[in-house]
Each structure stands twice: as C-alpha cells, then as structure tokens.
Amino acid sequence: MTVTYEANVLNDLETFPEIPKWTLTNLFTDEESLVTKDQLLEAFGEEGLMKIKSGRNTAWLLTEHIN
C-alpha cells in the first residue's frame, strides 16, 4: 500500500512541475527523497522543518530541487 502512495506522489510531482519540491537527505544513510512542503510539515511539523531548513538538525539535509 505504501509503495502505491509513493508512486502516486511522484507522479503528481512530475505532472505538476510548478509544485515546489525539495530533496530531503538522511545524513546517516545518504538516502534521498523528493518531497513537497506539505509532506515535510506532516513529517516534522513547523518547528522541525525550520530546524532542518536552518541546518540545525544533524540527521537531515534539505535542498531545493530545481527542474
């Protein structure tokens, strides 16, 4: 079920290139994920997202994805 959801999200990101997206990197495993702001807020909350954006989180790196 999760795989289907992730596939749908990626299809939406490809279908609507105007949606701002970021590459979220796990600094421990070097795993990268293409995500939207809504996904980031759902996963980390406003405060957690601000820490990641400002570089104050030692586990995650967030970079803007440019097409």
VOBA-1610 file (N, C-alpha, C; in pm, whole numbers, padded with zeros to 5 digits, always signed):
BEGIN
Met+00083-00119+00000Met+00000+00000+00000Met+00087+00125+00000Thr+00192+00130+00078Thr+00280+00246+00084Thr+00347+00271-00049Val+00387+00166-00117Val+00453+00181-00247Val+00362+00252-00345Thr+00235+00217-00346Thr+00139+00281-00435Thr+00128+00430-00403Tyr+00123+00464-00275Tyr+00114+00604-00235Tyr+00236+00681-00283Glu+00355+00627-00260Glu+00477+00695-00301Glu+00481+00711-00452Ala+00438+00610-00525Ala+00436+00619-00670Ala+00340+00729-00715Asn+00224+00740-00650Asn+00128+00844-00684Asn+00183+00983-00655Val+00253+00998-00545Val+00312+01127-00511Val+00414+01166-00616Leu+00500+01073-00655Leu+00599+01105-00756Leu+00531+01140-00889Asn+00425+01071-00923Asn+00353+01104-01046Asn+00295+01244-01038Asp+00240+01283-00923Asp+00187+01417-00907Asp+00298+01522-00919Leu+00415+01493-00864Leu+00525+01588-00874Leu+00573+01602-01017Glu+00570+01495-01092Glu+00608+01502-01233Glu+00500+01571-01316Thr+00374+01547-01282Thr+00263+01604-01357Thr+00250+01754-01335Phe+00279+01799-01215Phe+00266+01940-01180Phe+00402+01997-01142Pro+00484+02031-01240Pro+00620+02078-01210Pro+00624+02210-01135Glu+00511+02283-01132Glu+00509+02411-01060Glu+00504+02392-00909Ile+00477+02272-00861Ile+00477+02246-00717Ile+00622+02251-00668Pro+00652+02342-00576Pro+00788+02348-00522Pro+00822+02216-00453Lys+00943+02168-00474Lys+00984+02042-00412Lys+01129+02052-00365Trp+01161+01966-00271Trp+01293+01964-00211Trp+01346+01822-00211Thr+01478+01812-00204Thr+01542+01683-00185Thr+01578+01675-00037Leu+01523+01575+00031Leu+01549+01551+00173Leu+01649+01438+00182Thr+01763+01463+00245Thr+01869+01364+00256Thr+01889+01324+00400Asn+01887+01193+00426Asn+01920+01140+00557Asn+02071+01135+00565Leu+02130+01211+00656Leu+02276+01223+00664Leu+02343+01098+00721Phe+02267+01007+00780Phe+02325+00884+00833Phe+02331+00775+00727Thr+02230+00771+00639Thr+02222+00664+00538Thr+02243+00714+00395Asp+02250+00845+00377Asp+02261+00909+00245Asp+02141+00879+00155Glu+02029+00838+00212Glu+01907+00814+00135Glu+01843+00948+00102Glu+01803+00966-00024Glu+01742+01090-00069Glu+01597+01065-00109Ser+01511+01164-00079Ser+01370+01157-00116Ser+01328+01291-00173Leu+01250+01288-00278Leu+01191+01408-00334Leu+01059+01434-00263Val+01046+01552-00199Val+00930+01579-00114Val+00874+01718-00139Thr+00748+01736-00096Thr+00683+01867-00103Thr+00682+01929+00037Lys+00647+02056+00044Lys+00639+02123+00174Lys+00533+02057+00262Asp+00420+02018+00203Asp+00315+01953+00281Asp+00366+01823+00344Gln+00443+01747+00270Gln+00499+01623+00324Gln+00597+01653+00436Leu+00678+01756+00419Leu+00774+01794+00523Leu+00702+01838+00650Leu+00598+01918+00635Leu+00523+01964+00752Leu+00454+01848+00822Glu+00402+01755+00746Glu+00336+01639+00805Glu+00436+01553+00883Ala+00554+01538+00829Ala+00655+01452+00892Ala+00725+01517+01011Phe+00755+01648+01001Phe+00839+01713+01101Phe+00771+01824+01180Gly+00657+01872+01133Gly+00593+01987+01197Gly+00667+02115+01162Glu+00607+02228+01195Glu+00664+02359+01161Glu+00801+02380+01225Glu+00811+02350+01354Glu+00937+02372+01426Glu+01048+02281+01373Gly+01016+02155+01352Gly+01115+02060+01300Gly+01163+02099+01161Leu+01070+02145+01077Leu+01106+02187+00943Leu+01198+02309+00946Met+01170+02404+01034Met+01256+02521+01046Met+01397+02484+01088Lys+01410+02386+01177Lys+01543+02340+01220Lys+01618+02276+01104Ile+01548+02197+01025Ile+01613+02132+00910Ile+01655+02237+00808Lys+01566+02331+00777Lys+01597+02436+00679Lys+01716+02521+00722Ser+01729+02544+00851Ser+01837+02631+00900Ser+01966+02554+00928Gly+01965+02423+00905Gly+02087+02344+00926Gly+02112+02307+01070Arg+02012+02318+01156Arg+02030+02286+01298Arg+01987+02145+01332Asn+01961+02062+01231Asn+01925+01923+01252Asn+02040+01837+01199Thr+02095+01752+01284Thr+02212+01673+01245Thr+02178+01549+01164Ala+02050+01517+01150Ala+02011+01395+01078Ala+01965+01421+00935Trp+01921+01543+00906Trp+01859+01571+00776Trp+01921+01693+00709Leu+01927+01686+00576Leu+01970+01798+00493Leu+01861+01822+00390Leu+01823+01947+00371Leu+01716+01982+00279Leu+01772+02077+00173Thr+01756+02040+00046Thr+01800+02125-00064Thr+01686+02144-00161Glu+01676+02265-00214Glu+01569+02294-00310Glu+01595+02217-00438His+01491+02156-00490His+01501+02078-00614His+01465+02169-00730Ile+01557+02186-00823Ile+01534+02272-00938Ile+01524+02185-01061Asn+01417+02202-01137Asn+01397+02121-01259Asn+01496+02158-01365
//
